[in-house]
């Protein structure tokens, strides 16, 4: 999977700065952090996956995303 670490870093920095500036509760910080991580994982591209079926091999290359 290709994951965009810079985007996650930016989202987390934005979340931490906003939390500091607005005095977020720990629950709000945790929710924002989990949202950022969820976006990071779901945005990953799935590359080079092969599934062996009973009669053939199925290929997926660089076109799908996790759901």
C-alpha positions as a Markdown table, in Angstrom:
| # | Residue | x | y | z |
|---|---|---|---|---|
| 1 | Unk | 0.0 | 0.0 | 0.0 |
| 2 | Unk | 1.1 | 3.5 | -0.7 |
| 3 | Unk | 0.5 | 5.8 | 2.3 |
| 4 | Unk | 0.9 | 9.5 | 2.3 |
| 5 | Unk | 2.8 | 10.2 | 5.5 |
| 6 | Unk | 3.1 | 14.0 | 4.9 |
| 7 | Unk | -0.7 | 14.3 | 4.7 |
| 8 | Unk | -1.1 | 12.5 | 8.0 |
| 9 | Unk | 1.6 | 14.7 | 9.6 |
| 10 | Unk | -0.2 | 17.8 | 8.4 |
| 11 | Unk | -3.6 | 16.6 | 9.6 |
| 12 | Unk | -2.1 | 15.8 | 13.0 |
| 13 | Unk | -0.3 | 19.1 | 13.3 |
| 14 | Unk | -3.5 | 21.0 | 12.4 |
| 15 | Unk | -5.5 | 19.0 | 14.9 |
| 16 | Unk | -3.0 | 19.7 | 17.7 |
| 17 | Unk | -2.7 | 23.4 | 17.0 |
| 18 | Unk | -6.5 | 23.7 | 16.8 |
| 19 | Unk | -6.9 | 21.7 | 20.0 |
| 20 | Unk | -4.4 | 24.0 | 21.8 |
| 21 | Unk | -6.0 | 27.2 | 20.4 |
| 22 | Unk | -9.5 | 26.2 | 21.2 |
| 23 | Unk | -8.9 | 24.3 | 24.4 |
| 24 | Unk | -10.3 | 21.0 | 23.2 |
| 25 | Unk | -11.1 | 18.2 | 25.7 |
| 26 | Unk | -9.2 | 15.0 | 25.5 |
| 27 | Unk | -12.3 | 13.4 | 23.9 |
| 28 | Unk | -12.3 | 15.9 | 21.1 |
| 29 | Unk | -8.5 | 15.4 | 20.6 |
| 30 | Unk | -8.9 | 11.7 | 20.4 |
| 31 | Unk | -11.8 | 11.9 | 18.0 |
| 32 | Unk | -9.9 | 14.3 | 15.7 |
| 33 | Unk | -6.8 | 12.1 | 15.8 |
| 34 | Unk | -8.8 | 8.9 | 15.0 |
| 35 | Unk | -10.4 | 10.8 | 12.1 |
| 36 | Unk | -7.0 | 11.8 | 10.7 |
| 37 | Unk | -5.7 | 8.2 | 11.0 |
| 38 | Unk | -8.8 | 6.9 | 9.4 |
| 39 | Unk | -8.4 | 9.3 | 6.4 |
| 40 | Unk | -4.8 | 8.3 | 6.1 |
| 41 | Unk | -5.5 | 4.6 | 6.0 |
| 42 | Unk | -8.5 | 4.8 | 3.7 |
| 43 | Unk | -6.6 | 7.0 | 1.2 |
| 44 | Unk | -4.0 | 4.3 | 0.7 |
| 45 | Unk | -3.6 | 2.9 | -2.8 |
| 46 | Unk | -3.7 | -0.9 | -3.1 |
| 47 | Unk | -0.9 | -2.0 | -5.5 |
| 48 | Unk | -0.1 | -5.4 | -6.9 |
| 49 | Unk | -2.6 | -7.5 | -5.1 |
| 50 | Unk | -3.1 | -11.0 | -6.4 |
| 51 | Unk | -5.8 | -13.5 | -5.4 |
| 52 | Unk | -5.6 | -17.1 | -6.5 |
| 53 | Unk | -9.0 | -18.3 | -7.4 |
| 54 | Unk | -10.0 | -21.9 | -8.2 |
| 55 | Unk | -9.5 | -21.5 | -11.9 |
| 56 | Unk | -7.4 | -18.4 | -12.3 |
| 57 | Unk | -5.3 | -15.6 | -10.6 |
| 58 | Unk | -7.0 | -12.3 | -10.2 |
| 59 | Unk | -4.8 | -9.2 | -10.4 |
| 60 | Unk | -5.4 | -5.7 | -9.0 |
| 61 | Unk | -2.8 | -3.1 | -9.8 |
| 62 | Unk | -2.7 | 0.5 | -8.8 |
| 63 | Unk | -6.4 | 1.2 | -9.4 |
| 64 | Unk | -8.2 | 0.5 | -6.1 |
| 65 | Unk | -8.4 | 2.0 | -2.7 |
| 66 | Unk | -9.2 | 0.5 | 0.7 |
| 67 | Unk | -12.8 | 0.7 | 1.7 |
